[in-house]
Amino acid sequence: MLVDSHCHLDFPDFADELDQVVQRARDNGVGLFLTINTHLTRFERVLAVAERFPEVYCTVGIHPHEAGTEPHAETERLLELARHPKVVGFGETGLDYHYDKSPRERQRESFRAHIAAARIAQLPIIVHTREADDHTAAILAEEMGKGAFPGLIHCFSSGPELAAKAVEIGLYVSISGIVTFKKAEALQETVKGVPLDRLLVETDCPYLAPIPFRGKRNEPAYVAHTAAKVAELKGVSVAELAEATTANFMRLFAKVPP
């Protein structure tokens, strides 16, 4: 069984055929889905998808792109919403200095509020980072020093330094379809160095469809292609990779029933 550890099933891209999208993923060996909240004001929509399908779980949080327009992320509110049995993590949150769609200070404030919730609830934080590796690593290390919390860096596209730092402080690394791209040699080398027991796979759909679907709408069924490439890089069979990444997901997202 594979797990799509990061997807956006509430997005309009899937509205007309969500049942078929989930079924195609099941047919391709995907047994669990984590659909990710990006706007706290749209949380109910995300939760509705998780409640609709028994194998879909969700998170609660504010994407760094939305940190400047959404209400301030309040740790207490995040914790309140995370009491629902289908909510198993916080985010996605973090820092995006590539697009700078929200003020950087507001992004950092939101990031720390999510980390505080993760520390209190001991539910994983889903970290987004783009062109902000140094600040991301510094905040994670500083906050970890205040008390441990579980988490992962999703859609990992950074270098070996951040991957090593994430593993060092106890986080996991999630790999998307980017790893299949022809010009992703640097990422492929980084994946080789990440311990197998710290890896997850994801689609980040509807974005970043892997080869051979690049340029098309991504969907959870395609996580099998990402898993195959990661298995090749790690020198293991696809079955071994699926077993390992699913075990990693269940260990990290311990609120998900076995």
N, C-alpha and C positions, 0 to 999 in steps of 0.2 A: 504494500500500500504506500502511496505517496501522499504528502500533505502539501497543499498550496498555502504556504504560511503568510502570504500577503496578496490579497486581491481586493478589488473594489466593486463588489457585486451590486451595490446600490446605485452605481453610476447609470445615467440614461442610456449608455451604449448597450446595456443588457436588458433594458426594460421590456422589450417586445418578445424576448425569447429566453428569459431567465431559466425556466424549467428545462429547456433543451440544452442550455449551456451547462447547467449542473449535471444533467444526464450524460452529456458527452464526456465530461470530466470523470464521472463514475465509470463509464465504459473504458476509459484510459487508465484506470487504476488509482484515481484520486479518491481517497476515502474521507478526508477532512479538508475544510476550507476555513481560513481566517479572513473575514472581510473587515476592512480597516476604516475607521472613522477619520474624516479629515476636517469636518466642520462640526463643532459641538451643537450648533443650531440645527443640524441635520441628523443628529444621533438617532432619533426615533426611526428614521428611514433605514438606517443601517441595522438597528436592532430588529426591525420588522423582517428583514431578509434572514437574519440569524434564527429568528423564531419560526420562519416558514419551512426551513430545512433542518432535519435533525443533525446532519453532519456539518453544519455551518455555525461557526462561533464568530464573535466580533470583539472590537476594541472600542474604547471611548477616548477621544482626544482631538487636538487641533493641529493641523499641518502647519509647518513654519510659514508657508505661503499665506496662510489665513490668520496668522497671529496678530496682525495689525487691524483686521476688520472684524474678527469674531470677538465676543465678550472676553475679557481677561480670563485666562485659565486659572481657576481657583481649585486648589488641591481638594478642598472639602466637597466641591461639586463633582469632581472626577471620582472621588471615593464613593459618593452617594450613588452615582450611576453604575459604578462597577459592582455593586451588590447584586445586580441581576445575574442569574446563573449562566446566562449566555455571554456575559462580558468577561473576557479572560486576560485583558491586558490594556495598556495605556498608549495612546498615540494614534497616528504617527505624529511624532514631534521631533524637534531637533533644530538644525541650522541650515539654511540655504543661502549662501552668499553669491551664488551664480545669478539667480534672477532677482534677488533682493526685493521680493514682492511685499515684504513687511519690514519695518525698521528692525535693525539687528538687535538692538537692546530689547525690543518687545519679543523677538524670537528667543533670546536667552532667558528672559523672565518666564516665558511659557514653558520652555524646556525644563527649567528647574522646578516649576510647579508640577509638571508631569512626573519628574524623577521623585519628588517628595511623595506623591501618591503611590508610586511603585514601591518605594521603601516601606511605607506604612502597610500597604495591602499585600506586599510580597507577590505582586503580579508583574509580569514582564513589561518593560518599556520598549516600544518600537521606535528606533532612532533613524531619522532621515538626516543625511549630511551630504552637502555638495559644496565643494570649494571652501570648506570650513573645517577641514580636518583638525588643525591645531586647536581651534577653540572647542570643537566637539570633544576631542581627547582630554583637554584640560578640564572642561566642565564635568565630564564623566568621572575622571580620576578624583577631582575635588569632592564631588558629591558622594562617590563611593567611600571616601574617607570619613564621611559623616555617618555612614551606616550602609551596609550592603543592600543591593537591590538587583533583581534579575533583569535581563534584557537582551536585545540583539540590535545589530546594525543591519538595516534592511537594504535590499537592492545594492549590495556592496559593489562599489566601483572605484574605490580608493586604492592606495598602494599598500605594500606589505607592512609599513610602519603602523598604520592605523589598525590593520588586521591583528598584528601582534599585540598591540596595546589593548584591543578589545578582549582578546583571549586572556591576556595577562590579568585583567581585572575581573574576569569571570563572565564576560558576555559571549554571545554567539554571533555568527556571521551568516547572513542569508544571501543566497546567490540567485540572481534573476537571469532572464534570457540574454542579457548583455554578454554573458560568458560565451555564448555561441557565435558572436559576431567575429568576422574575419580579422578585424583590426583590434581585437581585445586580448592581444598576446600578453600584455602586462597584467591584466586581471587574471588571465589563465595561470600565469606563474604564481600570482598571489594565492590563488585557490589551492595550488599544489602544496603550499606551506601551511595552510590552516588545518589543524587536526580534524580528522573525520568526525570525532565526537563533539565538534562545535559548529558543524555546518547544517544549514537548512536550505531548502529550495523554495522558490516563489515565482509567481508570474508578474506581480504588480499590474495585472491586467486592469483596464484595457490597453495599457501601454507596453512597449518593449517586447513585442512578440519575438520569440527566438527564431533562428534559422530552422526550418525553411519558410517560416511565415512572416519574416521581417517586413514591416511596412503595412501589415494588415492589423486588424483589431486582435489583440491578444485575448486569451480566455484560459481558464484553469486547466483544461485538457492539455494545453501545450507545456505544462510544467514537466511532462515526461521527457520532452526534448532537452530541457535544461538539465534534468537529472541525468540523462544519458551522457551529456557532455561533461558534467562534473564527475561522473563515474569514470569516464575515460581519463580525465586529468588526475584522479586519485588512484588510478590503477586497480579499480575494483569492478565487480560486475554491477549491472544496473540493479539487480535484486539486493545486493549488499548495500548499495548506496541508498536505496529506498528504505531498507530496514534501519539503517543507521540514522538517516535524516528524520524518519518518523519517530524513532526512539528519542532523538534529540528534542523534537518538538514536544513530545509528551512529557519529557523531563522538565523542559523550560516552562511550558504552559500547563502546569500541574493542576489547574482548575478544570481542565477538560477531562471528563470522565474517561477511564480506560476503555 
